[in-house]
């Protein structure tokens, strides 16, 4: 069985060496580059299973690299950045990032996130093979092609937005706490940081709700979490 392949895109040599060491210990094949433009070419050539992407790169920055990758692939993208402001994190998710880890970070935590994203990708591939559809008034999810239609019109979702909607839509009416929803979607505990989840919920509502200010599908249960109204 071929080893899962991970591309690291970062211009800090020490960080690249550290991440590479930890990932290879876990049996992953690791590719590295410090150049954003080269990273896009490597994704096209090698089709990595996951990309670890620094935001601040010297030529083509990580945000633009992510945009270009997302034009063709749903490969999980995990951002690394020394920028921890909410607006930076929101931007990363808005252009298609799946996760965001701020520097300095624990290598063990990073490896755990990588494993979680790869597990989620495998599970979603298995779900595709089931040939399922989820259909609700005004909303349809095609689990084979991972597409969504609202009132018959295709709505583009990022990989994590689709996963999040799927977790909610699979159990209509069931209330899921923030922690439950985070773990189901990302495969790891949130450790109290739910900003990632809240940003994705906000983005998802803007795309699938007729009126995001008065949600029809993704309802807030105050003090607990969310539920899907099917």
N, CA, C and O of each residue as an XYZ file, in Angstrom:
920
protein
N       0.846     -1.192      0.000
C       0.000      0.000      0.000
C       0.884      1.246      0.000
O       1.757      1.373      0.859
N       0.678      2.170     -0.947
C       1.535      3.363     -1.000
C       1.371      4.241      0.230
O       0.283      4.360      0.794
N       2.474      4.849      0.627
C       2.416      5.750      1.778
C       1.689      7.033      1.412
O       1.761      7.495      0.273
N       0.987      7.608      2.384
C       0.331      8.890      2.145
C       1.386      9.977      2.002
O       2.404      9.975      2.695
N       1.120     10.904      1.088
C       2.113     11.897      0.683
C       1.701     13.270      1.192
O       0.559     13.693      1.015
N       2.643     13.961      1.827
C       2.369     15.280      2.389
C       3.369     16.287      1.829
O       4.576     16.048      1.813
N       2.838     17.413      1.374
C       3.684     18.500      0.862
C       3.770     19.605      1.902
O       2.750     20.120      2.358
N       5.013     19.973      2.282
C       5.251     21.087      3.202
C       5.744     22.278      2.394
O       6.710     22.173      1.638
N       5.072     23.409      2.559
C       5.461     24.631      1.848
C       5.779     25.692      2.898
O       4.872     26.285      3.482
N       7.059     25.927      3.134
C       7.482     26.869      4.174
C       8.922     27.276      3.880
O       9.723     26.461      3.421
N       9.250     28.549      4.148
C      10.612     29.020      3.869
C      11.495     29.053      5.106
O      12.628     29.531      5.045
N      10.985     28.545      6.241
C      11.800     28.457      7.456
C      12.367     27.050      7.552
O      11.655     26.096      7.866
N      13.669     26.937      7.276
C      14.323     25.632      7.172
C      14.157     24.795      8.430
O      13.898     23.595      8.345
N      14.304     25.418      9.602
C      14.229     24.673     10.858
C      12.848     24.056     11.048
O      12.722     22.920     11.505
N      11.804     24.825     10.690
C      10.435     24.322     10.835
C      10.191     23.167      9.879
O       9.593     22.157     10.250
N      10.656     23.322      8.649
C      10.480     22.257      7.654
C      11.170     20.979      8.114
O      10.604     19.891      8.003
N      12.386     21.104      8.628
C      13.132     19.932      9.080
C      12.436     19.258     10.254
O      12.390     18.031     10.339
N      11.892     20.076     11.167
C      11.212     19.523     12.339
C       9.945     18.776     11.932
O       9.714     17.652     12.377
N       9.130     19.394     11.092
C       7.884     18.760     10.659
C       8.189     17.489      9.869
O       7.535     16.461     10.049
N       9.183     17.574      8.997
C       9.563     16.414      8.194
C       9.972     15.246      9.079
O       9.573     14.107      8.836
N      10.768     15.527     10.103
C      11.220     14.487     11.027
C      10.036     13.780     11.675
O       9.984     12.550     11.711
N       9.092     14.553     12.182
C       7.938     13.978     12.884
C       7.035     13.199     11.917
O       6.542     12.125     12.260
N       6.822     13.733     10.730
C       5.940     13.056      9.774
C       6.553     11.764      9.249
O       5.853     10.766      9.078
N       7.857     11.780      8.993
C       8.505     10.559      8.502
C       8.529      9.475      9.575
O       8.472      8.285      9.265
N       8.612      9.888     10.832
C       8.522      8.914     11.927
C       7.180      8.181     11.892
O       7.084      7.016     12.278
N       6.150      8.881     11.424
C       4.807      8.286     11.345
C       4.591      7.520     10.052
O       3.513      6.970      9.827
N       5.613      7.481      9.197
C       5.527      6.680      7.991
C       5.035      7.407      6.746
O       4.771      6.774      5.724
N       4.908      8.737      6.824
C       4.438      9.488      5.663
C       5.593      9.790      4.702
O       6.745      9.920      5.117
N       5.266      9.897      3.430
C       6.210     10.402      2.438
C       6.105     11.922      2.445
O       5.000     12.463      2.388
N       7.226     12.611      2.516
C       7.218     14.067      2.667
C       7.923     14.736      1.497
O       9.038     14.364      1.131
N       7.257     15.728      0.916
C       7.834     16.590     -0.111
C       7.923     17.999      0.459
O       7.082     18.391      1.268
N       8.934     18.769      0.047
C       9.138     20.098      0.613
C       9.476     21.115     -0.473
O      10.114     20.788     -1.474
N       9.040     22.344     -0.257
C       9.468     23.467     -1.072
C       9.280     24.747     -0.273
O       8.432     24.819      0.616
N      10.079     25.755     -0.598
C       9.947     27.058      0.048
C       9.331     28.080     -0.896
O       9.191     29.250     -0.539
N       8.963     27.647     -2.097
C       8.490     28.554     -3.142
C       7.020     28.281     -3.460
O       6.642     27.147     -3.753
N       6.196     29.325     -3.400
C       4.770     29.163     -3.620
C       4.421     28.685     -5.013
O       3.597     27.785     -5.175
N       5.045     29.284     -6.030
C       4.758     28.889     -7.409
C       5.161     27.437     -7.648
O       4.448     26.687     -8.315
N       6.301     27.052     -7.101
C       6.747     25.670     -7.246
C       5.777     24.717     -6.546
O       5.544     23.604     -7.017
N       5.216     25.159     -5.425
C       4.268     24.332     -4.674
C       3.059     23.963     -5.529
O       2.604     22.820     -5.514
N       2.543     24.941     -6.273
C       1.392     24.673     -7.145
C       1.752     23.618     -8.180
O       0.969     22.707     -8.447
N       2.944     23.744     -8.763
C       3.400     22.756     -9.731
C       3.567     21.381     -9.117
O       3.270     20.374     -9.758
N       4.045     21.329     -7.864
C       4.246     20.044     -7.188
C       2.919     19.376     -6.871
O       2.809     18.151     -6.918
N       1.915     20.175     -6.550
C       0.583     19.610     -6.305
C       0.063     18.971     -7.594
O      -0.495     17.874     -7.566
N       0.246     19.655     -8.712
C      -0.199     19.110    -10.003
C       0.551     17.834    -10.369
O      -0.027     16.897    -10.921
N       1.845     17.808    -10.056
C       2.673     16.669    -10.455
C       2.531     15.480     -9.517
O       2.415     14.340     -9.968
N       2.540     15.741     -8.204
C       2.626     14.650     -7.228
C       1.297     14.308     -6.557
O       1.185     13.256     -5.927
N       0.301     15.162     -6.677
C      -1.021     14.948     -6.068
C      -0.903     14.517     -4.595
O      -1.307     13.408     -4.245
N      -0.356     15.379     -3.737
C      -0.217     15.009     -2.328
C      -1.579     14.792     -1.670
O      -2.597     15.319     -2.117
N      -1.567     14.010     -0.608
C      -2.803     13.742      0.136
C      -3.155     14.881      1.079
O      -4.302     15.001      1.510
N      -2.172     15.723      1.401
C      -2.396     16.864      2.294
C      -1.280     17.879      2.069
O      -0.146     17.513      1.762
N      -1.616     19.161      2.226
C      -0.630     20.234      2.072
C      -0.542     21.029      3.370
O      -1.558     21.486      3.895
N       0.672     21.192      3.882
C       0.937     22.078      5.019
C       1.525     23.345      4.431
O       2.594     23.309      3.822
N       0.835     24.471      4.606
C       1.131     25.672      3.826
C       1.355     26.891      4.715
O       0.462     27.300      5.457
N       2.546     27.463      4.638
C       2.833     28.702      5.351
C       2.119     29.862      4.646
O       2.043     29.897      3.417
N       1.607     30.792      5.422
C       0.908     31.938      4.832
C       1.902     32.924      4.232
O       1.698     33.418      3.123
N       2.977     33.213      4.963
C       3.933     34.234      4.539
C       5.099     33.596      3.787
O       6.056     33.113      4.394
N       5.005     33.601      2.472
C       6.071     33.083      1.622
C       6.694     34.233      0.844
O       6.019     35.231      0.592
N       7.963     34.124      0.455
C       8.666     35.261     -0.150
C       8.180     35.672     -1.536
O       8.276     36.847     -1.890
N       7.662     34.739     -2.325
C       7.212     35.106     -3.672
C       5.690     35.063     -3.717
O       5.024     36.022     -3.326
N       5.146     33.954     -4.192
C       3.699     33.752     -4.199
C       3.265     33.351     -2.794
O       3.688     32.312     -2.287
N       2.409     34.182     -2.150
C       2.081     33.889     -0.749
C       1.120     32.713     -0.629
O       0.524     32.263     -1.607
N       0.990     32.231      0.608
C       0.191     31.041      0.859
C      -1.268     31.194      0.488
O      -1.901     30.228      0.059
N      -1.816     32.391      0.645
C      -3.216     32.630      0.297
C      -3.449     32.386     -1.193
O      -4.416     31.727     -1.574
N      -2.563     32.916     -2.033
C      -2.704     32.735     -3.478
C      -2.421     31.287     -3.881
O      -3.056     30.758     -4.794
N      -1.470     30.649     -3.202
C      -1.202     29.235     -3.462
C      -2.463     28.414     -3.195
O      -2.832     27.551     -3.991
N      -3.114     28.688     -2.077
C      -4.345     27.978     -1.726
C      -5.425     28.202     -2.785
O      -6.097     27.259     -3.203
N      -5.586     29.453     -3.214
C      -6.590     29.760     -4.247
C      -6.344     28.931     -5.509
O      -7.278     28.382     -6.094
N      -5.082     28.846     -5.919
C      -4.770     28.126     -7.151
C      -4.995     26.625     -6.995
O      -5.485     25.973     -7.918
N      -4.644     26.078     -5.843
C      -4.874     24.652     -5.600
C      -6.370     24.348     -5.616
O      -6.804     23.338     -6.170
N      -7.150     25.237     -5.000
C      -8.590     25.011     -4.884
C      -9.336     25.079     -6.220
O     -10.477     24.625     -6.312
N      -8.716     25.631     -7.233
C      -9.362     25.653     -8.548
C      -9.511     24.252     -9.119
O     -10.381     24.002     -9.952
N      -8.647     23.327     -8.662
C      -8.631     21.988     -9.242
C      -8.790     20.858     -8.232
O      -9.284     19.786     -8.582
N      -8.378     21.083     -6.982
C      -8.306     19.971     -6.034
C      -8.995     20.285     -4.707
O      -9.092     21.442     -4.297
N      -9.472     19.225     -4.045
C     -10.060     19.355     -2.702
C      -9.102     18.848     -1.630
O      -9.504     18.614     -0.491
N      -7.846     18.681     -1.995
C      -6.816     18.232     -1.055
C      -6.868     19.036      0.244
O      -6.916     20.265      0.188
N      -6.861     18.381      1.423
C      -6.844     19.146      2.672
C      -5.637     20.087      2.739
O      -4.511     19.687      2.441
N      -5.884     21.334      3.130
C      -4.828     22.338      3.256
C      -4.808     22.835      4.687
O      -5.803     23.356      5.190
N      -3.672     22.672      5.335
C      -3.493     23.092      6.718
C      -2.547     24.290      6.723
O      -1.365     24.159      6.403
N      -3.071     25.452      7.087
C      -2.259     26.666      7.110
C      -1.385     26.720      8.356
O      -1.820     26.362      9.451
N      -0.147     27.171      8.176
C       0.745     27.525      9.289
C       1.000     29.024      9.204
O       1.257     29.546      8.120
N       0.932     29.715     10.323
C       1.171     31.156     10.267
C       1.541     31.693     11.640
O       1.120     31.164     12.669
N       2.343     32.763     11.631
C       2.640     33.476     12.874
C       1.558     34.510     13.149
O       1.579     35.165     14.192
N       0.600     34.666     12.213
C      -0.489     35.635     12.354
C      -1.692     34.937     12.971
O      -2.214     33.975     12.409
N      -2.131     35.423     14.127
C      -3.198     34.738     14.861
C      -4.466     35.579     15.002
O      -5.378     35.204     15.739
N      -4.531     36.721     14.296
C      -5.729     37.553     14.381
C      -6.906     36.862     13.695
O      -6.735     36.120     12.728
N      -8.112     37.126     14.222
C      -9.303     36.480     13.679
C      -9.465     36.730     12.182
O      -9.859     35.826     11.445
N      -9.164     37.947     11.725
C      -9.355     38.257     10.309
C      -8.428     37.435      9.418
O      -8.799     37.062      8.305
N      -7.225     37.156      9.909
C      -6.297     36.327      9.139
C      -6.810     34.894      9.044
O      -6.728     34.257      7.994
N      -7.342     34.401     10.163
C      -7.883     33.042     10.187
C      -9.106     32.948      9.286
O      -9.247     31.990      8.526
N      -9.981     33.928      9.368
C     -11.191     33.946      8.540
C     -10.822     33.956      7.061
O     -11.423     33.236      6.264
N      -9.830     34.774      6.694
C      -9.393     34.825      5.301
C      -8.902     33.457      4.843
O      -9.223     33.009      3.742
N      -8.126     32.800      5.690
C      -7.608     31.480      5.343
C      -8.718     30.485      5.056
O      -8.623     29.701      4.111
N      -9.766     30.510      5.863
C     -10.886     29.603      5.650
C     -11.722     30.009      4.443
O     -12.211     29.157      3.700
N     -11.882     31.302      4.256
C     -12.717     31.779      3.149
C     -12.178     31.375      1.782
O     -12.947     31.174      0.843
N     -10.854     31.256      1.670
C     -10.303     30.911      0.361
C     -10.047     29.403      0.218
O      -9.459     28.958     -0.767
N     -10.497     28.620      1.219
C     -10.469     27.166      1.041
C      -9.581     26.385      1.971
O      -9.431     25.177      1.786
N      -8.972     27.028      2.984
C      -8.168     26.293      3.949
C      -9.044     25.413      4.833
O     -10.192     25.755      5.115
N      -8.501     24.284      5.267
C      -9.250     23.359      6.121
C      -8.913     23.528      7.594
O      -9.732     23.215      8.459
N      -7.726     24.014      7.883
C      -7.308     24.176      9.277
C      -6.267     25.282      9.341
O      -5.699     25.674      8.321
N      -6.020     25.783     10.552
C      -5.125     26.930     10.729
C      -4.401     26.760     12.059
O      -5.028     26.766     13.118
N      -3.095     26.610     12.002
C      -2.280     26.462     13.207
C      -1.293     27.618     13.275
O      -0.607     27.921     12.298
N      -1.229     28.258     14.430
C      -0.349     29.415     14.587
C       1.007     28.989     15.148
O       1.103     28.073     15.964
N       2.046     29.676     14.692
C       3.408     29.459     15.189
C       3.615     30.312     16.439
O       3.080     31.417     16.525
N       4.388     29.812     17.411
C       4.970     28.466     17.507
C       3.894     27.427     17.800
O       2.831     27.758     18.325
N       4.170     26.178     17.462
C       3.189     25.124     17.634
C       3.881     23.872     18.158
O       5.106     23.754     18.110
N       3.083     22.952     18.652
C       3.593     21.660     19.099
C       3.646     20.709     17.914
O       2.621     20.494     17.268
N       4.813     20.126     17.600
C       4.889     19.162     16.495
C       3.919     18.000     16.674
O       3.354     17.490     15.707
N       3.737     17.589     17.930
C       2.796     16.506     18.204
C       1.372     16.888     17.846
O       0.619     16.083     17.299
N       1.010     18.125     18.159
C      -0.327     18.608     17.811
C      -0.497     18.667     16.296
O      -1.548     18.303     15.769
N       0.527     19.122     15.611
C       0.468     19.207     14.153
C       0.267     17.821     13.541
O      -0.562     17.652     12.647
N       1.022     16.830     14.017
C       0.887     15.465     13.506
C      -0.528     14.939     13.768
O      -1.115     14.270     12.918
N      -1.069     15.247     14.951
C      -2.432     14.808     15.277
C      -3.441     15.415     14.312
O      -4.372     14.737     13.876
N      -3.259     16.700     13.974
C      -4.160     17.354     13.019
C      -4.033     16.724     11.632
O      -5.032     16.502     10.948
N      -2.804     16.442     11.228
C      -2.581     15.810      9.931
C      -3.305     14.466      9.866
O      -4.010     14.179      8.899
N      -3.129     13.653     10.891
C      -3.775     12.341     10.919
C      -5.290     12.478     10.855
O      -5.964     11.724     10.154
N      -5.821     13.453     11.597
C      -7.273     13.651     11.630
C      -7.811     14.023     10.255
O      -8.831     13.489      9.821
N      -7.126     14.942      9.566
C      -7.582     15.363      8.238
C      -7.490     14.222      7.232
O      -8.367     14.074      6.381
N      -6.453     13.428      7.321
C      -6.325     12.295      6.401
C      -7.401     11.250      6.676
O      -7.946     10.660      5.743
N      -7.710     11.018      7.960
C      -8.797     10.085      8.299
C     -10.119     10.577      7.746
O     -10.902      9.798      7.203
N     -10.371     11.893      7.887
C     -11.630     12.449      7.391
C     -11.710     12.302      5.870
O     -12.772     11.990      5.333
N     -10.604     12.523      5.185
C     -10.599     12.376      3.736
C     -10.927     10.944      3.332
O     -11.681     10.717      2.386
N     -10.358      9.979      4.053
C     -10.618      8.571      3.756
C     -12.078      8.218      3.993
O     -12.692      7.503      3.202
N     -12.630      8.731      5.099
C     -14.033      8.461      5.412
C     -14.959      9.057      4.361
O     -15.953      8.441      3.977
N     -14.624     10.265      3.897
C     -15.460     10.903      2.891
C     -15.379     10.174      1.555
O     -16.360     10.124      0.813
N     -14.207      9.607      1.243
C     -14.089      8.809      0.029
C     -14.944      7.549      0.130
O     -15.552      7.126     -0.854
N     -14.990      6.946      1.327
C     -15.838      5.774      1.530
C     -17.308      6.145      1.385
O     -18.094      5.384      0.822
N     -17.675      7.317      1.896
C     -19.053      7.787      1.787
C     -19.441      7.969      0.329
O     -20.569      7.661     -0.058
N     -18.510      8.470     -0.486
C     -18.786      8.655     -1.923
C     -19.169      7.331     -2.572
O     -20.040      7.293     -3.442
N     -18.527      6.250     -2.156
C     -18.789      4.960     -2.757
C     -20.185      4.434     -2.422
O     -20.682      3.525     -3.086
N     -20.814      5.000     -1.398
C     -22.140      4.542     -1.011
C     -23.218      5.045     -1.972
O     -24.328      4.512     -1.971
N     -22.922      6.048     -2.785
C     -23.870      6.545     -3.763
C     -25.110      7.161     -3.166
O     -26.209      6.962     -3.683
N     -24.959      7.908     -2.086
C     -26.102      8.453     -1.378
C     -26.421      9.876     -1.807
O     -25.564     10.617     -2.287
N     -27.694     10.231     -1.614
C     -28.155     11.607     -1.731
C     -28.904     11.959     -0.448
O     -29.594     11.115      0.123
N     -28.770     13.178     -0.006
C     -29.600     13.701      1.071
C     -30.432     14.823      0.473
O     -29.890     15.788     -0.066
N     -31.745     14.694      0.571
C     -32.643     15.657     -0.069
C     -33.587     16.258      0.958
O     -34.263     15.541      1.697
N     -33.624     17.578      0.994
C     -34.499     18.331      1.885
C     -35.198     19.405      1.056
O     -34.757     19.710     -0.052
N     -36.278     19.981      1.573
C     -36.956     21.040      0.823
C     -36.003     22.181      0.449
O     -35.538     22.914      1.322
N     -35.717     22.326     -0.835
C     -34.859     23.404     -1.313
C     -33.379     23.125     -1.259
O     -32.583     23.960     -1.690
N     -32.975     21.955     -0.733
C     -31.542     21.659     -0.601
C     -31.285     20.196     -0.902
O     -31.980     19.316     -0.394
N     -30.278     19.938     -1.737
C     -29.913     18.568     -2.094
C     -28.405     18.389     -1.994
O     -27.634     19.212     -2.486
N     -27.995     17.295     -1.347
C     -26.580     16.959     -1.232
C     -26.307     15.669     -1.998
O     -26.949     14.647     -1.755
N     -25.367     15.723     -2.908
C     -24.915     14.561     -3.660
C     -23.623     14.079     -3.009
O     -22.578     14.714     -3.151
N     -23.693     12.952     -2.292
C     -22.540     12.454     -1.554
C     -21.515     11.777     -2.450
O     -20.368     11.595     -2.042
N     -21.905     11.403     -3.656
C     -20.961     10.792     -4.584
C     -20.011     11.847     -5.131
O     -18.792     11.676     -5.104
N     -20.583     12.938     -5.629
C     -19.776     13.998     -6.235
C     -19.451     15.128     -5.271
O     -18.755     16.078     -5.631
N     -19.963     15.024     -4.031
C     -19.734     16.048     -3.004
C     -20.146     17.435     -3.508
O     -19.384     18.399     -3.447
N     -21.372     17.490     -4.004
C     -21.921     18.749     -4.489
C     -23.216     19.067     -3.766
O     -23.871     18.185     -3.210
N     -23.573     20.342     -3.783
C     -24.792     20.812     -3.112
C     -25.568     21.706     -4.069
O     -24.993     22.528     -4.783
N     -26.884     21.529     -4.069
C     -27.758     22.419     -4.819
C     -28.769     23.054     -3.870
O     -29.343     22.383     -3.013
N     -28.976     24.353     -4.035
C     -29.991     25.078     -3.274
C     -31.021     25.587     -4.275
O     -30.706     26.369     -5.172
N     -32.254     25.128     -4.104
C     -33.331     25.461     -5.049
C     -32.938     25.135     -6.490
O     -33.260     25.871     -7.423
N     -32.236     24.017     -6.644
C     -31.860     23.549     -7.963
C     -30.594     24.145     -8.535
O     -30.152     23.740     -9.610
N     -29.996     25.106     -7.834
C     -28.797     25.774     -8.340
C     -27.557     25.278     -7.595
O     -27.560     25.246     -6.364
N     -26.497     24.892     -8.310
C     -25.268     24.443     -7.653
C     -24.664     25.538     -6.776
O     -24.619     26.707     -7.158
N     -24.202     25.132     -5.595
C     -23.557     26.054     -4.660
C     -22.172     25.497     -4.333
O     -22.077     24.419     -3.745
N     -21.091     26.204     -4.698
C     -19.746     25.685     -4.423
C     -19.401     25.773     -2.937
O     -19.470     26.842     -2.331
N     -19.032     24.639     -2.370
C     -18.593     24.588     -0.973
C     -17.155     24.090     -0.916
O     -16.722     23.300     -1.756
N     -16.424     24.563      0.085
C     -15.098     24.002      0.328
C     -15.273     22.591      0.888
O     -16.373     22.199      1.277
N     -14.188     21.844      0.922
C     -14.243     20.472      1.423
C     -14.763     20.420      2.850
O     -15.614     19.589      3.170
N     -14.261     21.299      3.712
C     -14.678     21.282      5.115
C     -16.099     21.803      5.282
O     -16.818     21.336      6.165
N     -16.520     22.754      4.460
C     -17.908     23.228      4.522
C     -18.859     22.097      4.179
O     -19.899     21.936      4.817
N     -18.500     21.309      3.162
C     -19.334     20.163      2.801
C     -19.377     19.157      3.948
O     -20.449     18.665      4.301
N     -18.211     18.847      4.535
C     -18.157     17.894      5.638
C     -19.019     18.357      6.808
O     -19.732     17.560      7.418
N     -18.950     19.637      7.111
C     -19.701     20.191      8.229
C     -21.207     20.100      7.972
O     -21.970     19.693      8.847
N     -21.623     20.481      6.772
C     -23.039     20.389      6.423
C     -23.507     18.933      6.465
O     -24.621     18.648      6.902
N     -22.664     18.027      6.016
C     -23.015     16.616      6.018
C     -23.224     16.091      7.436
O     -24.166     15.339      7.687
N     -22.364     16.478      8.349
C     -22.507     16.033      9.738
C     -23.832     16.500     10.334
O     -24.487     15.758     11.065
N     -24.215     17.717     10.022
C     -25.482     18.244     10.528
C     -26.678     17.594      9.836
O     -27.646     17.202     10.488
N     -26.600     17.485      8.502
C     -27.737     17.003      7.722
C     -28.003     15.513      7.920
O     -29.117     15.049      7.680
N     -27.007     14.770      8.349
C     -27.199     13.333      8.573
C     -28.136     13.049      9.737
O     -28.750     11.984      9.798
N     -28.246     13.994     10.658
C     -29.085     13.788     11.845
C     -29.997     14.991     12.050
O     -29.817     15.735     13.014
N     -30.970     15.197     11.167
C     -31.862     16.364     11.293
C     -32.551     16.406     12.654
O     -33.040     15.390     13.148
N     -32.582     17.588     13.245
C     -33.250     17.778     14.527
C     -32.387     17.463     15.732
O     -32.732     17.850     16.848
N     -31.274     16.771     15.538
C     -30.400     16.429     16.660
C     -29.475     17.593     16.969
O     -28.828     18.132     16.071
N     -29.413     17.979     18.227
C     -28.544     19.077     18.645
C     -27.129     18.547     18.853
O     -26.909     17.587     19.591
N     -26.177     19.193     18.186
C     -24.768     18.842     18.345
C     -24.044     20.000     19.003
O     -24.146     21.143     18.558
N     -23.314     19.698     20.067
C     -22.553     20.746     20.740
C     -21.399     21.199     19.853
O     -21.048     20.529     18.882
N     -20.816     22.339     20.198
C     -19.677     22.826     19.432
C     -18.550     21.807     19.433
O     -17.919     21.559     18.406
N     -18.302     21.216     20.603
C     -17.223     20.233     20.706
C     -17.520     18.996     19.876
O     -16.636     18.479     19.193
N     -18.782     18.507     19.930
C     -19.150     17.327     19.146
C     -18.993     17.587     17.652
O     -18.431     16.772     16.921
N     -19.497     18.732     17.216
C     -19.467     19.060     15.793
C     -18.038     19.242     15.299
O     -17.698     18.833     14.189
N     -17.207     19.857     16.132
C     -15.801     20.039     15.768
C     -15.115     18.682     15.616
O     -14.413     18.437     14.635
N     -15.325     17.808     16.595
C     -14.635     16.513     16.555
C     -15.137     15.658     15.398
O     -14.347     14.956     14.766
N     -16.445     15.704     15.106
C     -16.988     14.938     13.996
C     -16.440     15.417     12.651
O     -16.201     14.614     11.749
N     -16.244     16.727     12.525
C     -15.814     17.301     11.247
C     -14.311     17.293     11.073
O     -13.807     16.998      9.990
N     -13.582     17.621     12.150
C     -12.119     17.714     12.037
C     -11.399     16.484     12.565
O     -10.220     16.285     12.275
N     -12.096     15.655     13.337
C     -11.503     14.415     13.809
C     -10.627     14.542     15.037
O     -10.039     13.555     15.480
N     -10.526     15.746     15.599
C      -9.747     15.970     16.819
C     -10.549     16.874     17.752
O     -11.510     17.517     17.328
N     -10.156     16.919     19.008
C     -10.800     17.827     19.957
C     -10.426     19.265     19.640
O      -9.325     19.536     19.161
N     -11.347     20.188     19.908
C     -11.083     21.603     19.630
C     -10.191     22.238     20.684
O      -9.607     23.298     20.458
N     -10.088     21.575     21.859
C      -9.309     22.129     22.971
C      -9.762     23.539     23.317
O      -8.954     24.391     23.689
N     -11.059     23.775     23.192
C     -11.629     25.058     23.605
C     -11.589     26.141     22.551
O     -12.220     27.183     22.725
N     -10.861     25.927     21.450
C     -10.780     26.942     20.393
C     -11.791     26.600     19.311
O     -11.530     25.764     18.446
N     -12.947     27.251     19.364
C     -14.026     26.945     18.418
C     -14.124     27.973     17.295
O     -15.092     27.962     16.535
N     -13.130     28.866     17.179
C     -13.192     29.889     16.127
C     -13.289     29.266     14.740
O     -14.022     29.752     13.879
N     -12.542     28.186     14.534
C     -12.565     27.512     13.242
C     -13.982     27.084     12.877
O     -14.447     27.318     11.762
N     -14.658     26.457     13.831
C     -16.020     25.989     13.594
C     -16.969     27.153     13.332
O     -17.777     27.100     12.404
N     -16.876     28.195     14.137
C     -17.789     29.336     13.999
C     -17.619     30.029     12.648
O     -18.601     30.452     12.038
N     -16.385     30.143     12.184
C     -16.135     30.760     10.878
C     -16.757     29.911      9.775
O     -17.379     30.447      8.857
N     -16.596     28.593      9.856
C     -17.162     27.719      8.830
C     -18.685     27.740      8.843
O     -19.312     27.708      7.784
N     -19.283     27.793     10.018
C     -20.744     27.886     10.109
C     -21.226     29.168      9.449
O     -22.206     29.158      8.703
N     -20.540     30.269      9.721
C     -20.908     31.556      9.134
C     -20.808     31.509      7.613
O     -21.719     31.958      6.916
N     -19.709     30.969      7.097
C     -19.522     30.868      5.649
C     -20.568     29.952      5.014
O     -21.089     30.234      3.935
N     -20.864     28.850      5.706
C     -21.835     27.888      5.195
C     -23.224     28.511      5.098
O     -23.933     28.306      4.112
N     -23.603     29.259      6.103
C     -24.912     29.926      6.086
C     -25.016     30.922      4.928
O     -26.060     31.032      4.286
N     -23.933     31.638      4.672
C     -23.960     32.608      3.576
C     -24.190     31.926      2.228
O     -24.730     32.531      1.302
N     -23.780     30.673      2.127
C     -23.876     29.965      0.852
C     -25.179     29.186      0.675
O     -25.700     29.099     -0.438
N     -25.711     28.617      1.762
C     -26.877     27.726      1.600
C     -28.186     28.303      2.132
O     -29.262     27.827      1.770
N     -28.108     29.320      2.984
C     -29.334     29.862      3.569
C     -29.943     30.935      2.659
O     -29.215     31.793      2.158
N     -31.273     30.904      2.434
C     -31.927     31.994      1.694
C     -31.694     33.348      2.353
O     -31.502     34.357      1.675
N     -31.712     33.356      3.695
C     -31.436     34.564      4.469
C     -30.541     34.172      5.646
O     -31.038     33.682      6.660
N     -29.224     34.383      5.524
C     -28.310     33.963      6.598
C     -28.635     34.574      7.954
O     -28.316     33.984      8.986
N     -29.264     35.748      7.969
C     -29.622     36.391      9.243
C     -30.756     35.648      9.944
O     -30.902     35.740     11.163
N     -31.555     34.915      9.179
C     -32.646     34.109      9.728
C     -32.550     32.701      9.139
O     -33.299     32.359      8.224
N     -31.637     31.889      9.659
C     -31.348     30.584      9.047
C     -32.568     29.667      8.983
O     -33.390     29.609      9.898
N     -32.643     28.966      7.876
C     -33.702     27.981      7.662
C     -33.209     26.568      7.963
O     -33.960     25.741      8.480
N     -31.951     26.295      7.639
C     -31.414     24.946      7.773
C     -30.525     24.766      9.012
O     -30.719     23.832      9.789
N     -29.565     25.654      9.185
C     -28.589     25.498     10.273
C     -29.002     26.406     11.423
O     -28.761     27.613     11.396
N     -29.624     25.811     12.427
C     -30.191     26.587     13.523
C     -29.268     26.580     14.734
O     -28.669     25.557     15.068
N     -29.161     27.726     15.384
C     -28.374     27.851     16.610
C     -29.206     27.423     17.802
O     -30.348     27.857     17.957
N     -28.646     26.585     18.633
C     -29.268     26.223     19.905
C     -28.440     26.898     20.976
O     -27.351     26.435     21.317
N     -28.955     27.988     21.505
C     -28.167     28.859     22.384
C     -27.577     28.105     23.570
O     -28.246     27.330     24.253
N     -26.294     28.370     23.777
C     -25.601     27.777     24.905
C     -25.171     26.332     24.686
O     -24.519     25.747     25.550
N     -25.533     25.738     23.523
C     -25.182     24.345     23.274
C     -24.418     24.197     21.954
O     -23.243     23.833     21.946
N     -25.102     24.484     20.839
C     -24.440     24.304     19.536
C     -25.389     24.549     18.398
O     -25.977     25.625     18.298
N     -25.552     23.546     17.518
C     -26.368     23.718     16.320
C     -27.177     22.450     16.037
O     -26.854     21.362     16.512
N     -28.238     22.629     15.248
C     -28.984     21.488     14.737
C     -29.434     21.791     13.317
O     -29.534     22.952     12.920
N     -29.705     20.739     12.557
C     -30.147     20.910     11.168
C     -31.652     20.766     11.111
O     -32.224     19.817     11.646
N     -32.281     21.718     10.457
C     -33.734     21.709     10.283
C     -34.043     21.179      8.903
O     -33.944     21.909      7.917
N     -34.418     19.908      8.823
C     -34.684     19.296      7.539
C     -36.139     19.362      7.154
O     -36.517     18.882      6.086
